[in-house]
């Protein structure tokens, strides 16, 4: 499965996740003045997130399920 999943609350909170690896791509909060503020340090698009070596927005670490006796 590839692509992104966008979840949005009726009051304005919007969350975008990668369908591969559940990487947070964006999380936007509505502000009292009507603007939106991004609160996640991540890449804006899936191809950029996949090429990122810093794992920005990763929900699990790169060694998940690979550490013996953890």
Secondary structure, 3 states (H helix, E strand, C coil): CCCEEEEECCCCCEEEEECCCCCEEEEEEECCCCCEEECCCCCCCHHHHHHCCCCCCCCCCCCCCCCCCC
